[in-house]
């Protein structure tokens, strides 16, 4: 409270001064002018118009005479209170104004962005425009994996009237078992959730039937679904996506970023959940994923899978691999793996075991050691070797190890040609032995062993090829015929393909082209190449390998009317005890045949391997288990690719 | 008044655009569904089943038959020449697919 100032100028009041003061107070309270007080005085004294007029004049005169003094007195008398009130008012107003300014700064500057965004969020909704995932085609443009819209059923538990009954009805229609139905009932009873999937990607007819019931809280939504066409052909390389459409395995994983594209974004203004026409605009347009055109031929893939599966079943084998390559480009025309499951049923695998699993190649490796020996100039096909029936490493030591040829024989003169045709382990070891381990290692590395291919396929194995200095004892001899290093089936066929391709290694390929968002097709770069052996050496090897098929261990790979070159391999599998014989003295086999045709101008290279064929069967070797499948796949490839024999080629001589 | 008319026209046009875009999306979905159906019909397993049902069996063996060049020449003469334009017609389904993709892209 502001203390009132004393009123030293206060004087005794006369009647006039009292009237004037009263008039002044009245005027002050009412906020009107002095003329108003004059009118008030006049109205009180007037009895007639003239009287009123006179009184008005008198009053006006009185007022004019008295006002300066009365007003001065009034001002003096109330000056302390008015100033105080004014100061109070001014102070409060200032504070309010400051508060207003401060709040404005807080809202507009300090918190402006957040509040603006909040405001925008209230009236606008951002909608993701999903990019269409790229299609995967085979080499002829047939869809292998495609994304199509599919209906999913969902529920809003808050709108479900009777969760148990609803779950029962849905369970009956969707074929749920009791556990699934109970789980659905639990989900529908959860009032905190506003969205739960009932079942994703439901058959259209079933979905229509469910939705026709108009169950409260049950709805359907269209979602993109990845579909593998053709019953899942080539799933081993295509791979799979997860339920949300993201690549999980195979090429779907390897090329996920390319296939996925880029989602777009659209803004729509909405009022109470309803979009307002004319208010939507696209922030960023979705960019569709790139399509992949595989090197695989769908028809050849199907026939390869079926032929391999049939052979695995015939031989009660554990599994097998089959690959067909375009010799000149390294393009994989088909690739299949079969594996017998725990239930005893053999089936096409979803995993690319041909690129993932490695094993000792066995006698197929003779192709590389003999090629190396010929290419380095230390031997020739007609050179004769005195080949014993067996050979013992480190005799008299704890590392003593004896090897034998597949068939018993005494010391026998054999040409290099016969060594390969008859698949002599010891003869091959003798030929490659002159080469020396370091050089043999370098050749094997050049053939692609011990390192990953350019495929960069998820989970691909590099196999094992140790440095030559790490080859111990018998390995210096056995590696020449396929024991002591390991390779995948894909590495093995690529290496043989180098011989077929006139001595030039070409990296295998799964993807032939891509189709960008504008629909333009782009060929992928050719697989990298490098020369492994000379063209002359390759031609010599092709001739020797033709002999293997016509008169050696691979006769069951012959095809009427066209020359075929190839090599058998029967590898012993390492057992759980770390040796090549199980505790009961039995062996397990890995039977392989790799070849190419036509021998003079190879166009196609094929590998077939059978994992653990029935060990009691005569058809447990590369030449008996795998070669017949090779022959049937060769005929299939001839039909599919319209391959003609080279002029003068009539295949193996009759009786050969 | 002009502003009201202008705003109404904008809203009207936007409604048309929305309708056309939803038609495009529906047609694109239909196009994908037809591609899937076409591909399923060409599925090798289905073709084998159909062929087997018709009594067909896989080819057994391969034979290459050499044709006398004179016979080839006589056939060419009797059937007339082949219009090179016909030979250059592309039936690559990827060409058609690329054209469609470039047109519809990924419109919402």
HADDOCK unambig.tbl for C-alpha pairs under 7 A between the chains (distance, minus, plus):
assign (segid A and resid 129 and name CA) (segid B and resid 108 and name CA) 6.03 0.50 0.50
assign (segid A and resid 131 and name CA) (segid B and resid 106 and name CA) 6.45 0.50 0.50
assign (segid A and resid 132 and name CA) (segid B and resid 106 and name CA) 6.79 0.50 0.50
assign (segid A and resid 141 and name CA) (segid B and resid 92 and name CA) 6.98 0.50 0.50
assign (segid A and resid 141 and name CA) (segid B and resid 93 and name CA) 5.67 0.50 0.50
assign (segid A and resid 141 and name CA) (segid B and resid 94 and name CA) 5.44 0.50 0.50
assign (segid A and resid 142 and name CA) (segid B and resid 39 and name CA) 6.40 0.50 0.50
assign (segid A and resid 143 and name CA) (segid B and resid 39 and name CA) 6.02 0.50 0.50
assign (segid A and resid 148 and name CA) (segid B and resid 29 and name CA) 6.84 0.50 0.50
assign (segid A and resid 148 and name CA) (segid B and resid 32 and name CA) 5.91 0.50 0.50
assign (segid A and resid 148 and name CA) (segid B and resid 33 and name CA) 6.28 0.50 0.50
assign (segid A and resid 149 and name CA) (segid B and resid 29 and name CA) 6.46 0.50 0.50
assign (segid A and resid 229 and name CA) (segid B and resid 39 and name CA) 6.83 0.50 0.50
assign (segid A and resid 229 and name CA) (segid B and resid 40 and name CA) 6.23 0.50 0.50
assign (segid A and resid 230 and name CA) (segid B and resid 40 and name CA) 6.01 0.50 0.50
assign (segid A and resid 230 and name CA) (segid B and resid 43 and name CA) 4.83 0.50 0.50
assign (segid A and resid 230 and name CA) (segid B and resid 44 and name CA) 6.91 0.50 0.50
assign (segid A and resid 277 and name CA) (segid B and resid 11 and name CA) 5.30 0.50 0.50
assign (segid A and resid 277 and name CA) (segid B and resid 14 and name CA) 5.92 0.50 0.50
assign (segid A and resid 277 and name CA) (segid B and resid 15 and name CA) 5.86 0.50 0.50
assign (segid A and resid 278 and name CA) (segid B and resid 10 and name CA) 6.03 0.50 0.50
assign (segid A and resid 278 and name CA) (segid B and resid 11 and name CA) 4.45 0.50 0.50
assign (segid A and resid 278 and name CA) (segid B and resid 14 and name CA) 4.61 0.50 0.50
assign (segid A and resid 278 and name CA) (segid B and resid 15 and name CA) 6.87 0.50 0.50
assign (segid A and resid 286 and name CA) (segid B and resid 106 and name CA) 5.77 0.50 0.50
assign (segid A and resid 287 and name CA) (segid B and resid 106 and name CA) 6.25 0.50 0.50
assign (segid A and resid 288 and name CA) (segid B and resid 105 and name CA) 6.58 0.50 0.50
assign (segid A and resid 288 and name CA) (segid B and resid 106 and name CA) 5.73 0.50 0.50
assign (segid A and resid 299 and name CA) (segid B and resid 44 and name CA) 6.09 0.50 0.50
assign (segid A and resid 302 and name CA) (segid B and resid 44 and name CA) 6.61 0.50 0.50
assign (segid A and resid 517 and name CA) (segid B and resid 102 and name CA) 6.78 0.50 0.50
assign (segid A and resid 517 and name CA) (segid B and resid 105 and name CA) 6.82 0.50 0.50
assign (segid A and resid 518 and name CA) (segid B and resid 101 and name CA) 6.50 0.50 0.50
assign (segid A and resid 518 and name CA) (segid B and resid 102 and name CA) 4.40 0.50 0.50
assign (segid A and resid 519 and name CA) (segid B and resid 98 and name CA) 3.84 0.50 0.50
assign (segid A and resid 519 and name CA) (segid B and resid 99 and name CA) 6.00 0.50 0.50
assign (segid A and resid 519 and name CA) (segid B and resid 101 and name CA) 5.21 0.50 0.50
assign (segid A and resid 519 and name CA) (segid B and resid 102 and name CA) 4.77 0.50 0.50
assign (segid A and resid 520 and name CA) (segid B and resid 98 and name CA) 6.12 0.50 0.50
assign (segid A and resid 560 and name CA) (segid B and resid 62 and name CA) 6.07 0.50 0.50
assign (segid A and resid 560 and name CA) (segid B and resid 63 and name CA) 6.37 0.50 0.50
assign (segid A and resid 561 and name CA) (segid B and resid 63 and name CA) 6.15 0.50 0.50
assign (segid A and resid 561 and name CA) (segid B and resid 64 and name CA) 6.04 0.50 0.50
assign (segid A and resid 635 and name CA) (segid B and resid 61 and name CA) 6.84 0.50 0.50
assign (segid A and resid 635 and name CA) (segid B and resid 62 and name CA) 6.30 0.50 0.50
